[in-house]
Amino acid sequence: MGPKKKDKKKAKAEEVVVEESEYDAMDLEMLREVVPMLRQQLEKSMFDRNYVQLERVRGRPSCSDGDDTWLNA
């Protein structure tokens, strides 16, 4: 029975379902217009994400001030 389980797992891994996206139906010219907008959107999302992470780090107490009471919380 052990090998049958491996076969089922292998079969599941081989089944890749590719869903059609809205970009599949676009012609080349439209895609050339969309790509720069998507890059700009990605850049803004990455900037926002980095900003949020920076704010989280700033909100953490640092141990450089010598106050270790936050460690015991």
C-alpha positions as CSV (number, residue, x, y, z in Angstrom):
1,M,0.0,0.0,0.0
2,G,3.0,2.4,0.5
3,P,3.8,2.7,-3.2
4,K,0.1,3.6,-4.1
5,K,0.3,6.6,-1.8
6,K,3.4,7.8,-3.5
7,D,1.7,7.3,-6.9
8,K,-1.2,9.4,-5.8
9,K,1.0,12.2,-4.6
10,K,3.0,12.1,-7.8
11,A,-0.2,12.3,-9.8
12,K,-1.4,15.3,-7.9
13,A,1.9,17.1,-8.3
14,E,1.8,16.6,-12.1
15,E,-1.7,18.0,-12.5
16,V,-1.1,21.7,-13.0
17,V,-4.1,23.7,-13.8
18,V,-3.4,27.0,-15.5
19,E,-6.2,29.5,-15.2
20,E,-6.7,31.9,-18.0
21,S,-6.0,35.5,-16.9
22,E,-7.3,38.7,-18.3
23,Y,-3.9,39.2,-20.0
24,D,-4.2,36.1,-22.2
25,A,-6.8,37.8,-24.4
26,M,-4.9,41.0,-24.9
27,D,-3.0,41.8,-28.1
28,L,0.7,42.7,-28.1
29,E,0.1,46.4,-28.3
30,M,-2.2,46.4,-25.3
31,L,0.2,44.4,-23.3
32,R,3.0,46.9,-24.1
33,E,0.8,49.6,-22.6
34,V,-0.2,47.5,-19.5
35,V,3.3,46.3,-18.5
36,P,4.7,49.8,-17.5
37,M,1.6,50.4,-15.5
38,L,1.9,47.0,-13.7
39,R,5.6,47.7,-13.0
40,Q,4.7,51.1,-11.5
41,Q,2.0,49.4,-9.4
42,L,4.5,46.8,-8.2
43,E,7.0,49.5,-7.4
44,K,4.4,51.4,-5.3
45,S,3.4,48.2,-3.5
46,M,7.0,47.3,-2.7
47,F,7.6,50.9,-1.4
48,D,4.4,50.7,0.8
49,R,5.4,47.3,2.1
50,N,9.0,48.5,2.9
51,Y,7.5,51.6,4.7
52,V,5.3,49.5,6.9
53,Q,8.2,47.2,7.8
54,L,10.3,50.2,8.6
55,E,7.6,51.6,10.9
56,R,7.4,48.2,12.6
57,V,11.1,48.2,13.3
58,R,11.0,51.8,14.5
59,G,8.2,50.9,16.9
60,R,10.3,48.2,18.6
61,P,12.2,49.1,21.7
62,S,16.0,49.1,21.2
63,C,18.4,47.7,23.7
64,S,20.9,50.5,23.0
65,D,19.4,52.7,25.7
66,G,20.3,50.2,28.4
67,D,16.7,49.6,29.4
68,D,16.1,45.8,29.4
69,T,12.7,45.8,31.0
70,W,10.9,45.3,27.7
71,L,12.7,41.9,27.4
72,N,10.9,40.6,30.4
73,A,7.4,41.4,29.1
